[in-house]
Each structure stands twice: as structure tokens, then as C-alpha cells.
Amino acid sequence: MIIAISLCPHLWKITCPSTHSISTPEQIMGILQDIREAWKKRRCMRERAPTFTRFTHTLPEFPLPQSTPLGPDVPHVAILTPCKNASGMLDQYFALLDGLDYPKDRIHLHLLEGDSTDDTFTRAQDALRQRQDVYGSVDLQKLDLGHEFGARADRARLSIQRQRRAGIATCRNHLLKSYLDTPAEFALFIDVDLMDIPADALRRCLSFNAPVMMANCLVPDGSRSFGLNAFLYTRPVSDLCAEYYVSDDIYQPPMGFFRHYPAPDSPHEIEPLHSVGGTFLLVRRDVVEAGAIFPEEPYQLHIETEGFALMASDLGFGSFMLPQLHVRHGH
């Protein structure tokens, strides 16, 4: 059988006639390989001089903060936790908070429950009531958004990320507003489903007095990082990258695509970040007062915690991680 394939030389840049008579599978595969190589060269040529019209963030470098031991007069900290269907996790959560090596009268507990189908609100209310004379203050709020994204395993689907993370951002911003009503100098976001937090985790983060600081959250067995939201861009997002990997106005490239994730066994005590996660995230008060929020709409092609770090950077505040400070997630 003879197959005729007509190629356009000015597009593909292939040094062959515009029409070929092809009679073998090997010839067909050779032509397809030529096409793939031509497209690869075309993309490389465009990336040598990339344009940046959708992602205009300059990715500035901030100096690494230095650790200074805390004195006896430690700062007030508000612990902020959004929770949903977390009834079975609350005992572990409050045990971890109670186990922190930090004066409890300097900690303000603020929880936000919403859209639960179990008794999360009632159990959280009971747990906070038991601790109201121990901690600096306790507060429980309710905010139902009406969102349902199915089983946890389904929540990574690209098609739902904008709505799902916009809802989380709404909850985080709601907690930030209540935080500003406290005397706390720092806000600490902690996921309700963490299974391990070192007792000195809060003190270690505070000792750097960084604008935005996070611990390295690992999977339950500690073999790798849990989330992919904490990373350092090795180069900005070009329009070509955005063309391929923007979905719902959110940049969602393959894992590791021009992104460096701090490793659990990193030799560095502290590393800079361009994006953060929210599992154990410490934020200084002046960052919030300057206007940083968790974007509920895409900000520089990023949303929620990722957008928060970019917004903080635009306001002059750097984000950092202590890669050797490990907290472990329960999932």
C-alpha cells in the first residue's frame, strides 16, 4: 500500500520534498520523528527569548533571615485552623497543640468549621470550652460555602482546583480577619489532619522572625514532602509555559516543571520560597496589615497559598521554609 503525506516545509523546517511516497512503517516513523524534532527546536527557540505578559512577577530574592533565640517575653500567636468533617481528627489535633513547648496563655485558638456532615462543630466547641481557661483566648466560627468535591482522592483533579482552592482561600481569609482582632503578633495556620508536630516547632519558626515561614510537611511515613504548593521557581512563568499549562486561569504545570521543592533531607537550615503551603504556615502580622490575603481569584496565575506568597512578595515580604523541621500529615 502506498501512503502519500504532504508536508509544508516552511512550517516544519524539514529538509525533504513536500510530497513523499511512503511504503514502510519505518519511513512513516521517521517522518513523525522529524516532525517531533522540528517542534522541539521551535519551542526551544521561543524559550530562549520568552515573553512575560501574563505572569509579570519578578521573583525577587530576599535575604535569608537569621535565627535568634527567643527571650522570656515570647510573642502572642494566633493558631488558625479551617476544618470540615474532622470529628475523628480533633483529639489528635488538640493533643498536638497541647504538646507545643510554648506558654499557652500566649496562644489564641481560632477554628472555622463549615459544610461538615458530621459532629465536627459540636466536638470542636466542647474541646475549646475545656481549654478556654488555659489558652489566651479561644474562638469557633461557622462558615458554610456549600462546596462538595467528593472523596479526598478526587480532589487533585485539575478541573476543580479553582473552585476548591477558592473556597479554602475564603476560609483562610475569614480566619485572618478574626486574627486581627487579637493581640497576636503572628498567625499560625495548622491543618487539622496533621499527625505529628515537634514540640519545639513553633519556637523554631518564631526564632527567625521571618515575614512568612513554614515547616516541611511530609507524608505519614516521612519519605517525601506531602504537598506541592511549597516551591522555588527556577525561572519565571513564560507565556509559552502559560499557553500549555494554564487551566481556569491557574498555572498548573507538571510536578517539578521549573520548580524546586525543598527536600526532607536538605542540608540547608532555611530555604527561600516563591510559593507556600498551608499545613504549618507562620505569618507575621505586618504582612497581613500590609494587605496580603489568600487570593480567591487568580493572582499572577496562582491562587490561595501560592497566590498569598506572590502577593506578599509584591508587598516586599519574603517567604521561607525550614526544610529540616518536619511535620507529618495524616493522609
C-alpha positions as CSV (number, residue, x, y, z in Angstrom):
1,M,0.0,0.0,0.0
2,I,1.3,3.5,-0.9
3,I,0.6,6.4,1.6
4,A,1.1,9.9,0.4
5,I,1.8,12.5,3.0
6,S,2.1,16.2,2.1
7,L,4.3,18.3,4.3
8,C,4.7,22.0,4.4
9,P,8.4,22.7,4.5
10,H,8.2,26.3,5.7
11,L,6.3,25.2,8.8
12,W,8.1,22.0,9.8
13,K,11.6,23.0,8.6
14,I,12.2,19.5,7.3
15,T,14.8,19.1,4.6
16,C,12.7,16.8,2.4
17,P,10.4,17.3,-0.6
18,S,6.9,18.5,0.1
19,T,5.4,15.1,-1.0
20,H,6.6,11.7,-0.2
21,S,5.5,8.3,-1.3
22,I,5.9,6.1,1.8
23,S,5.6,2.4,1.7
24,T,7.0,1.2,5.0
25,P,6.2,1.7,8.7
26,E,9.9,2.7,9.3
27,Q,9.5,5.6,6.8
28,I,6.3,6.8,8.5
29,M,8.0,6.7,11.9
30,G,11.0,8.6,10.5
31,I,8.8,11.4,9.2
32,L,6.9,11.6,12.6
33,Q,10.2,11.8,14.4
34,D,11.4,14.6,12.1
35,I,8.1,16.5,12.9
36,R,8.6,16.0,16.7
37,E,12.2,17.2,16.5
38,A,11.2,20.2,14.5
39,W,8.5,21.2,17.0
40,K,11.0,20.7,19.8
41,K,13.5,23.1,18.1
42,R,10.7,25.6,17.5
43,R,9.8,25.6,21.2
44,C,13.4,25.9,22.3
45,M,13.9,28.9,20.0
46,R,10.9,30.6,21.5
47,E,12.0,29.9,25.1
48,R,15.4,31.4,24.5
49,A,13.7,34.8,24.4
50,P,10.5,34.2,26.4
51,T,7.8,36.8,26.8
52,F,6.1,37.6,30.1
53,T,2.7,39.3,29.7
54,R,0.5,37.0,31.9
55,F,3.0,36.4,34.7
56,T,4.8,39.7,35.4
57,H,6.0,38.9,38.9
58,T,9.8,39.5,39.0
59,L,10.6,36.7,41.6
60,P,12.8,38.9,43.7
61,E,15.4,37.5,46.1
62,F,15.1,38.3,49.8
63,P,17.9,37.9,52.3
64,L,17.7,34.8,54.4
65,P,16.7,35.7,58.0
66,Q,18.9,34.5,60.8
67,S,17.8,32.6,63.9
68,T,17.9,34.4,67.3
69,P,16.8,32.5,70.4
70,L,13.5,33.7,71.9
71,G,13.7,35.7,75.1
72,P,11.4,35.2,78.1
73,D,8.8,37.6,76.7
74,V,7.6,35.5,73.7
75,P,5.1,36.9,71.2
76,H,1.4,36.1,71.1
77,V,0.5,33.7,68.4
78,A,-3.0,33.0,66.9
79,I,-3.4,29.4,65.7
80,L,-5.9,29.4,62.8
81,T,-7.5,26.2,61.5
82,P,-10.2,25.7,59.0
83,C,-11.9,22.3,59.3
84,K,-14.5,20.1,57.7
85,N,-15.7,16.6,58.6
86,A,-12.8,16.5,61.1
87,S,-14.6,14.9,64.0
88,G,-12.3,11.9,64.1
89,M,-9.2,14.1,63.9
90,L,-9.9,16.6,66.6
91,D,-8.5,14.6,69.5
92,Q,-5.1,14.2,67.8
93,Y,-5.2,17.9,66.7
94,F,-5.7,19.3,70.2
95,A,-3.2,16.8,71.7
96,L,-0.6,18.3,69.3
97,L,-1.5,21.8,70.2
98,D,-1.4,21.0,73.9
99,G,2.0,19.4,73.4
100,L,3.7,22.5,71.9
101,D,6.5,23.9,74.1
102,Y,5.1,27.4,74.3
103,P,3.2,29.3,77.0
104,K,-0.5,28.6,76.5
105,D,-1.6,32.0,77.6
106,R,0.3,33.4,74.6
107,I,-1.7,31.2,72.2
108,H,-5.1,32.1,70.8
109,L,-7.0,29.3,69.2
110,H,-9.3,30.2,66.3
111,L,-11.2,27.4,64.4
112,L,-13.5,27.7,61.5
113,E,-15.9,24.9,60.6
114,G,-18.0,24.6,57.5
115,D,-20.0,22.2,55.4
116,S,-19.4,19.3,57.7
117,T,-21.8,16.3,57.6
118,D,-20.6,15.0,61.0
119,D,-20.4,16.5,64.5
120,T,-17.2,18.5,63.9
121,F,-18.7,21.7,65.2
122,T,-20.0,20.3,68.4
123,R,-16.8,18.4,69.2
124,A,-14.6,21.4,68.5
125,Q,-16.9,23.5,70.7
126,D,-16.5,21.1,73.6
127,A,-12.7,20.9,73.1
128,L,-12.4,24.7,73.1
129,R,-14.6,25.1,76.1
130,Q,-12.3,22.8,78.1
131,R,-9.3,25.0,77.2
132,Q,-10.8,28.4,77.5
133,D,-9.1,29.0,80.9
134,V,-5.7,27.6,79.6
135,Y,-5.2,29.4,76.4
136,G,-5.1,33.2,75.8
137,S,-8.4,33.0,74.0
138,V,-10.5,30.5,72.0
139,D,-12.9,31.1,69.2
140,L,-15.0,28.9,67.0
141,Q,-16.8,30.2,63.9
142,K,-19.0,28.6,61.2
143,L,-19.0,29.3,57.5
144,D,-20.9,27.1,55.1
145,L,-19.9,27.6,51.4
146,G,-22.0,24.7,50.0
147,H,-19.0,23.1,48.3
148,E,-18.6,19.4,47.8
149,F,-15.8,17.8,45.9
150,G,-16.2,14.1,46.6
151,A,-13.6,11.8,48.0
152,R,-10.2,13.0,49.1
153,A,-8.6,11.0,46.2
154,D,-10.7,13.1,43.7
155,R,-9.6,16.5,45.0
156,A,-6.5,16.7,42.9
157,R,-8.4,16.9,39.6
158,L,-7.3,19.9,37.6
159,S,-10.8,20.7,36.6
160,I,-11.9,21.5,40.2
161,Q,-8.8,23.2,41.6
162,R,-10.0,26.8,41.0
163,Q,-13.3,26.4,42.8
164,R,-11.9,24.1,45.5
165,R,-8.9,26.3,46.4
166,A,-11.0,29.5,46.1
167,G,-13.2,28.1,48.9
168,I,-10.2,27.3,51.0
169,A,-8.9,30.8,50.4
170,T,-12.2,32.2,51.6
171,C,-12.0,30.3,54.8
172,R,-8.4,31.3,55.4
173,N,-9.2,35.0,54.8
174,H,-12.1,34.7,57.2
175,L,-9.7,33.5,59.9
176,L,-7.3,36.3,59.1
177,K,-9.9,38.8,59.9
178,S,-10.6,37.3,63.3
179,Y,-6.8,37.1,63.9
180,L,-6.5,40.9,63.5
181,D,-8.9,41.3,66.5
182,T,-6.4,39.5,68.7
183,P,-3.1,40.9,70.2
184,A,-1.1,38.2,68.4
185,E,2.0,39.3,66.5
186,F,1.9,36.1,64.4
187,A,-0.7,33.9,62.8
188,L,0.0,30.2,62.5
189,F,-2.1,28.1,60.1
190,I,-2.2,24.5,61.1
191,D,-4.0,21.7,59.2
192,V,-6.5,19.8,61.4
193,D,-5.3,16.5,60.0
194,L,-1.6,16.7,60.9
195,M,-0.4,13.6,62.8
196,D,2.9,14.9,64.2
197,I,4.3,18.3,65.2
198,P,7.6,18.6,67.1
199,A,7.1,20.3,70.4
200,D,9.6,23.0,69.5
201,A,8.2,23.7,66.0
202,L,6.6,27.0,66.9
203,R,9.7,28.3,68.7
204,R,12.0,27.3,65.9
205,C,9.9,29.2,63.3
206,L,9.5,32.2,65.5
207,S,13.2,32.4,66.2
208,F,13.8,33.7,62.6
209,N,11.2,36.5,62.8
210,A,10.5,35.9,59.1
211,P,7.6,37.5,57.4
212,V,6.3,34.2,56.1
213,M,7.8,30.9,57.4
214,M,6.7,27.3,57.1
215,A,7.7,23.8,58.2
216,N,8.3,21.0,55.8
217,C,5.2,18.8,55.7
218,L,5.9,15.2,54.9
219,V,3.7,12.2,54.1
220,P,2.9,9.9,57.1
221,D,6.0,7.7,56.6
222,G,8.2,10.7,56.2
223,S,9.6,9.6,52.9
224,R,8.8,12.7,50.9
225,S,7.1,16.1,51.1
226,F,3.3,15.9,51.3
227,G,2.3,19.0,49.3
228,L,3.5,20.5,46.1
229,N,2.5,24.1,47.0
230,A,5.8,25.0,48.6
231,F,8.5,25.6,45.9
232,L,11.0,28.0,44.5
233,Y,10.7,28.9,40.8
234,T,14.0,28.2,38.9
235,R,12.7,30.6,36.2
236,P,9.5,32.7,35.8
237,V,6.4,31.5,34.0
238,S,6.7,32.5,30.3
239,D,3.8,33.0,28.0
240,L,4.7,29.7,26.3
241,C,4.5,27.8,29.6
242,A,1.2,29.5,30.4
243,E,-0.1,28.6,26.9
244,Y,0.4,24.9,27.7
245,Y,-0.3,24.7,31.4
246,V,-2.9,27.3,32.4
247,S,-6.3,25.9,33.2
248,D,-9.1,28.1,34.6
249,D,-6.6,30.9,34.7
250,I,-4.4,28.9,37.2
251,Y,-0.9,27.8,36.2
252,Q,-0.9,24.0,36.8
253,P,2.3,22.5,35.2
254,P,3.6,19.0,35.7
255,M,5.4,18.4,39.0
256,G,8.8,19.8,39.1
257,F,8.4,21.9,35.9
258,F,10.9,24.8,36.6
259,R,10.1,24.3,40.3
260,H,12.4,23.3,43.2
261,Y,10.8,21.6,46.2
262,P,12.9,21.6,49.4
263,A,13.8,18.0,50.2
264,P,13.2,16.4,53.6
265,D,16.9,15.7,53.9
266,S,18.0,19.1,52.7
267,P,21.4,20.2,54.2
268,H,20.1,23.8,54.5
269,E,18.6,25.1,57.7
270,I,16.5,27.6,55.8
271,E,15.5,27.9,52.1
272,P,13.7,30.7,50.2
273,L,10.3,30.1,48.6
274,H,8.2,31.7,45.9
275,S,5.1,29.7,46.9
276,V,3.9,28.3,50.2
277,G,1.6,25.6,51.5
278,G,-0.8,26.0,54.4
279,T,-0.2,22.9,56.5
280,F,2.0,24.7,59.1
281,L,2.4,28.3,57.9
282,L,3.5,31.2,60.2
283,V,2.7,34.7,59.0
284,R,3.9,37.9,60.7
285,R,1.2,40.5,61.5
286,D,2.7,43.3,59.4
287,V,2.3,41.1,56.2
288,V,-1.4,40.9,56.8
289,E,-1.8,44.5,57.7
290,A,0.0,45.5,54.5
291,G,-2.8,43.8,52.6
292,A,-1.6,40.3,51.9
293,I,-4.5,37.8,51.6
294,F,-5.2,34.4,50.2
295,P,-6.4,35.2,46.7
296,E,-9.9,33.8,46.0
297,E,-9.4,34.7,42.3
298,P,-6.2,34.0,40.4
299,Y,-3.3,36.4,41.2
300,Q,-0.4,36.2,38.8
301,L,-1.9,32.9,37.6
302,H,-1.8,31.5,41.2
303,I,-4.5,31.1,43.9
304,E,-4.8,30.5,47.6
305,T,-1.5,29.8,49.4
306,E,0.5,30.1,46.2
307,G,-1.0,33.4,45.4
308,F,-0.5,34.6,49.0
309,A,3.3,34.2,48.8
310,L,3.4,36.0,45.5
311,M,1.3,38.8,46.9
312,A,3.4,39.1,50.0
313,S,6.5,39.2,47.7
314,D,4.9,42.1,45.7
315,L,4.4,43.9,49.1
316,G,8.1,43.4,50.0
317,F,7.9,40.3,52.2
318,G,9.8,37.1,51.5
319,S,8.7,33.5,52.2
320,F,10.9,30.8,53.6
321,M,10.9,27.2,54.8
322,L,12.8,25.3,57.5
323,P,13.3,22.0,55.4
324,Q,14.7,20.1,58.4
325,L,11.7,21.0,60.6
326,H,9.3,18.1,59.8
327,V,5.6,17.9,60.5
328,R,3.7,14.9,59.2
329,H,0.4,14.8,57.5
330,G,-2.2,12.2,58.3
331,H,-3.1,11.4,54.7
